[in-house]
Every structure is written in structure tokens, then in C-alpha cells.
């Protein structure tokens, strides 16, 4: 792999990492921080201020793990790593 391919691989990997971290930040900090505003709405009998931080964030975190692994494998395959 030459220098240009390594740079492109690193750029794509870095961008994927930043995207995953941004989504993680939203679901771990922003949504729980605004949970009080979500208490007015409910989902499956639970207030959204409770449901999103407790259940929704866990679902998103597990989905992020699978998404990042899938995309990183694709990036690695494209680069021949």
C-alpha cells in the first residue's frame, strides 16, 4: 500500500470514528441532559425522558458497534488491508 492509499485509508477511518463518536455523544450526553423536556411524551407506557436514556441509548450503542465494524471492514477491504 503506497502513501496515498494509506492517507486515504486513514482519512476514511478517522471520519468514521468521528461520526460514531458524534452519535455516541448525542445519545450519551445530549438526550439524557434534555430528558426533563421529554417527560411530557410517552412510549410503551414509559416517559420518553426515561425510555431514551435507559433503553434507547443501549440499543443505539449496540447498533453503533455493528455499524462501525461493518464500515471499517469495508474500508479495510477497499484499501487491501
MARMARVEX-755967 format. One record per residue (C-alpha): residue number from 0; residue in three letters; x, y, z. Coordinates in Angstrom, 1 decimal, padded with zeros to 4 digits. Each point is the difference from the previous one (the first is absolute). Last residue first. Example, Ala and Ser with C-alpha at 12.3 -4.5 7.8 and 13.67 -1.06 7.14 Angstrom:
MARMARVEX-755967
n	res	c1	c2	c3
1	SER	013.7	-001.1	007.1
0	ALA	-001.4	-003.4	000.7
END
This chain:
MARMARVEX-755967
n	res	c1	c2	c3
80	UNK	-005.7	-004.3	004.4
79	UNK	-000.8	000.3	-003.7
78	UNK	-001.2	003.5	000.2
77	UNK	-003.5	-000.8	-001.1
76	UNK	000.0	-003.0	002.4
75	UNK	001.1	002.2	002.9
74	UNK	-002.7	002.6	-000.7
73	UNK	-002.6	-002.8	-000.3
72	UNK	001.2	-001.6	003.3
71	UNK	-000.2	003.5	001.6
70	UNK	-003.6	000.4	-001.3
69	UNK	-001.2	-003.3	001.5
68	UNK	001.9	000.4	003.2
67	UNK	-001.3	003.6	000.5
66	UNK	-003.6	-001.1	-000.8
65	UNK	000.1	-003.0	002.4
64	UNK	001.3	002.1	002.9
63	UNK	-002.3	002.9	-000.8
62	UNK	-003.0	-002.4	000.1
61	UNK	001.0	-001.0	003.5
60	UNK	000.4	003.6	001.1
59	UNK	-003.4	000.9	-001.6
58	UNK	-001.8	-002.7	001.8
57	UNK	001.6	001.0	003.3
56	UNK	-000.9	003.6	-000.6
55	UNK	-003.7	-000.9	-000.6
54	UNK	-000.4	-002.0	003.1
53	UNK	001.1	002.1	002.9
52	UNK	000.6	003.4	-001.4
51	UNK	-002.9	-000.1	-002.5
50	UNK	-002.6	-001.7	002.2
49	UNK	000.3	002.3	003.1
48	UNK	-000.5	003.4	-001.6
47	UNK	-002.2	-001.8	-002.6
46	UNK	-002.5	-000.7	002.8
45	UNK	-000.8	-003.7	000.2
44	UNK	-003.4	-001.4	-001.0
43	UNK	001.3	-001.5	-003.3
42	UNK	001.3	003.4	-000.9
41	UNK	-000.9	003.2	001.9
40	UNK	000.2	003.7	-000.6
39	UNK	000.1	002.8	002.7
38	UNK	003.2	-001.5	001.5
37	UNK	002.0	000.9	-003.1
36	UNK	000.7	003.6	001.3
35	UNK	001.5	-001.5	003.2
34	UNK	002.2	-002.4	-002.0
33	UNK	001.9	002.8	-001.6
32	UNK	003.3	-000.9	001.6
31	UNK	-000.7	-003.6	-000.6
30	UNK	-000.4	000.8	-003.7
29	UNK	003.1	002.1	-000.3
28	UNK	002.5	-002.1	002.0
27	UNK	-000.1	-003.7	-000.9
26	UNK	-002.1	000.0	-003.2
25	UNK	001.4	003.1	-001.5
24	UNK	003.6	-000.8	001.0
23	UNK	-000.3	-003.5	-001.5
22	UNK	-001.2	001.4	-003.2
21	UNK	002.9	002.4	-000.1
20	UNK	002.4	-002.8	000.9
19	UNK	-001.3	-002.2	-002.8
18	UNK	000.4	002.9	-002.5
17	UNK	003.5	000.9	001.2
16	UNK	001.1	-003.7	-000.2
15	UNK	-001.3	-000.3	-003.5
14	UNK	001.8	003.2	-001.1
13	UNK	003.2	-001.3	001.5
12	UNK	-000.3	-003.3	-001.8
11	UNK	-000.7	001.8	-003.3
10	UNK	003.0	002.3	000.5
9	UNK	002.3	-002.9	001.1
8	UNK	-000.9	-002.0	-003.1
7	UNK	000.5	003.0	-002.3
6	UNK	003.4	000.7	001.6
5	UNK	001.0	-003.6	-000.3
4	UNK	-001.0	-000.1	-003.6
3	UNK	002.0	003.2	-000.7
2	UNK	003.1	-001.4	001.8
1	UNK	000.0	-003.3	-001.9
0	UNK	-001.5	-003.3	001.0
END
